[in-house]
Amino acid sequence: MHAYSFTHITHGVLFFWGLSALWRRAPVGTRLVAATLIEAT
């Protein structure tokens, strides 16, 4: 496994964890923002 792949996966996990942690506080529009960010990466 390349370092880039490992870093990218780790970033994805941290992003998902952070999003899940803030999901309760975030507005409904967060789903659209999250989808946009995921597609942009």
N, C-alpha and C positions, 0 to 999 in steps of 0.2 A: 504494500500500500504506500502510495506516495504521500509526502508530507502535506502537499496541497490538498489532497483528497481528505486526509485526516482532519486538517484544519477546517475545511469546508463543512465536513460532517459535524464536527464539534460545534461550529458556529450555528449550524442548523438546529442542533439539539438545544443549545443555549437560547436561541431565538424562540423556539417552540415552547421551552420551559418558561421563559419570561412572558410570552404571550398568554400562556395558560394561567400564570400567576396573576396577570392583570386582566384576564378575561372578564371577571366579575365586575371590575370597576369600569372597564372600557365600554363605550357606547356601541350601539348596534352597527354603526358605520365602520367599526374596527375590522369587521369581516372583509369588507371591500378593500381596506387599506392593506390588510395582511395578504390578501390574494394578490394584490398589485406588487407588493414587496417580494413575495415568493416567486412570482413570474419574472420579476426584474433581475433576480439573482441568478 
